[in-house]
Amino acid sequence: MPNPVISDFDSDTCCVAKTKGVGVNRYIPSSECIEIRSKPAYDKRTNVRCIRIDGYCLGLNTHEGKYEVRLDIVWQAFKQMIWMLQKYKRLCQIRLETPTFISESECSKFRRAFKQLIEMLKRHYTTAKVGYLYVREKSSNRGWHYHVVLWIDGKKCNSGHVAWELWNQILWKAELLTKMNKDEKLNELRKVESRLVHLKDRETIFDATYGWSYLAKPRTKGRGAAHSRDFVVSQVAADR
């Protein structure tokens, strides 16, 4: 399998790379932009500001090169997103958060709750397909937790309100949100603004990828049991 290489393509959006034909073992050195021509190996990383896959220029939230992202996660998530975008022409991209889980074994509660959410969204929007990426992380200040991005047919869904409301209700019923706030209301999770992505608008694709690429950061991953998964991408007819 050929390694990802730095490209010298021309683009109105991407900057032209300063170095050509750089081979990579694990870490891709910083540059303006790189082209990824084949599926990256597990845990390959970069801190560049943008990449190009299949002719699409994609923004990466690396805080101007300060942090790395995992290219294996970005590749698989983008392949899923672009397949759905080519099918529906417009997508609503929705970000969701989770509470902290007290142990790795308790993370199974997330998987059950998330499966329920996907089925409820399919029924609500009368759609057969909901794409997603979720990542599991563990940090010193939050413990075990998940970050989620969803992709839903943008002709049927134009905001994240329904998904956010359903997700909070599911977590509450599963006793994963068990505290009331000072007004004695449901202790809801932080709400992240959704966005619409258009197939014919490359800027929205660039921005959408930038919006979820930070989920691919490696710093809080790889801390689970052997052979456990740090990320999952939906299996919705995508070649990844």
N, C-alpha and C positions, 0 to 999 in steps of 0.2 A: 504494500500500500504506500503510495507516495506521500511524503510529508507535506503539510501545508506550506505554502511559499508566499513570500512577499511579492506582490504584483506591481507592474508598472502601467496599469490601465489608466485611461483618462475618464474622468467623471465630473459632472457639474457639482455633485454632492460630496464625493470622497476626495481627499487630498491625494496627490500622486506620491507613492512610496519613494523613499530616498535610497533604498537598497533593493537590489534585485537578486532573486535566486538563492535566498538564504535557507539552507537546510535546517531542520528542527528535530531535536530528539524529544525534549519535554517542554521546554520553555521557549516561547517565541519572543525575541527581543523587541523592544519598543520601537515603533516607527509611526508614520502618519496613518497608514492603512495597509491591511494585508488581505490577500485573497485566499480563501480556503477552498481547495479543489476536491478534497476527499474527506471522508468522515474522520475526525480527529480521534486519536487513541484516548483511552481513559485518563482523565486528570491532566490533559494538556492544557496549558494556560497561556494567557497573554494579558498585557496591560495597555494595548493600543486603544485608540479612541473610536475606531470603526473597522469593520471587516466587510468583505464582499463574498457572498455565496450565491451561486447560480445567477449572477448578474445583478443582484440586489445589494445595495449599500446599506449597511446596518450599523446603527449607533450602539456603542458600548459604554455603559456607565462605570468607568474605571476611575472617576474623579481625577481626570487629566493625567492618567498614568500612575496614580498613587497606589491603586489596588489592582489585583489580577481578577480575571474571570476564567471559568473553566470552559474551554471550547467544545468539549464533548456535550455539555449541557446546552450551550447556545445552539450548536448544530442541530441537535434533535428537536429542540423546542421550535426553532425557526422552520424546520422542515414541516412540522405539524401546522404551525401558523400559516405558512404560505400555501399548503395544500387546501386548507379551509378557505383561505382568502381567494384562491383561484376558483373554488367551487361556488362560494356565496358572493364574491365581488366586494362585499363590505362586511366587516366584523366589528362587534363590540368587544373590546378587551377589558376585562374586569380583574382587579386585584383584590384578594382576600387575605386576612391574617387569621391566626389562631391564638388561643391562650397558651400558657406554659403547661407542659405535661411533667409530672413529678418524676417519671422514670422512662426509660426507653420502652419497657414493656407496655406502659400506658399509651404509647403512641398508636397502638392498634385501635384505640377509640377514635382517633382522627380518621383512620382509613374507613371505618364503618360509617362515620358521619359524612365523610366526603362522598362516598358511594351513594348515600341517600340524597345528598344535594344534587348530584348529577342527574339522577332519575327524576327528581322534582323539577329541575330546570327543563329537562326534555319535555315533560308533560305540560308545564306552564307555557312554553314557547312553541309547542307542537313541532318540535324538531327532532330528527333522529340522531343528530350529532352535536356534541359539545366537546370542544378540544380543551386541553389543559396541560399545564406544567405545575407540579408542586415539588418543593424542596424541603428537606428536613435538616434542621440545624440545632446546634447546641452551643450556647454561649455562657460565659460566667455570670452575666447579669440576668439572663432570661431562662436558662435551662433549655430543655427540649421544646422546640416549637416548629411550626411550618409556615411557609409563604406559598401563596397560590396565585396563578394567573389563569383565567378562563377566556376562551374564544367562542362566541356565539354568533349565529347568523345576524348580521347587522340590519337586515330588513325586518326582523321580528323583535330585536332587542336593541335599544338605543341608549341604555344606561345600566349601571350596576345596581340600581336600587333594589330590584326584586331579588337578585342573588344575595345581596348583602343582608336583606331582611330574612330570607329563608335560612341563610347560614347561621345567623344569630339565634333564630328559633331552634334550629337543629341542635346547636351546641348547648343551648339552655336545657332542652329536653333530655339531652345525654348527660346532663349534670357536669358539663365542662365549663359552663359559665354559671357559677353558683353564688355570686355575690350581687347585692343590690347596690346601686349608687346612692348618693346622699339624698336624692329625691325619691328613693324607694322605687326606682324603675330598673329595667333590665340593664345589667352591666355590659353594655355592648362593646364590641371591638372597634379599633380605630378604622374609620372609613377612608378608603383610598379612592381617588377620583378615577372613573373609567374613561376610556377614549374610543373613538371610532377610527377604524383603519380601512383605507380604500385601496383596492388593487391598482387603480389607475393613478394614484397619488403616492409617488415614491417617498415623499417627505413624511407622510403618515406612517409608512412602513419603517423608515429609519427611526422615527420618534417612538413607535410602538416597541421596537426591539430595545431601544435605549431604556424604555420604561421598565421592562422585565429583566434586562440583562444583569442587573445587580443581584438578582436571585442566584446567579451562577457563581457568585464569589466563593472561593474555596476555604476561606479563613475559619468558618464555623461548621465545616462539613468533615466527614471522615472520622467521626468520633463514636460511631455506633459499633455494635457487635460485628464480627467478621462476616462478610458476605451480605450485610444488610444494605438497603438502598438509600442513597442520599437524595435521589431525585427520581421522579416518575413522569413520563410524558404519555399522553393518551395515545391509544393505538387506533387512530381514525384514518385508515387507508393512506398512510404516509410512508414514503420510502426513506427510512432513516438509517 
